[in-house]
């Protein structure tokens, strides 16, 4: 329960990014929120879980923003 505040922060940041047309950042923040939720849930269950968002992504963003896209 002590780490769930980070989900709210990530949701707020994603909303700001969407509002200001930062689409790549918005998508990355959504992925980050999912990773954070998985890690927090694993801590609550008491079982560690391997969470690596890069495993689900194909290659680097061709626009050079560092975001990754599914292949």
Beta strands, then each sheet from edge to edge (+ up, - down):
strand 1: 59-60
strand 2: 68-69
sheet 1: 1+ 2-
end
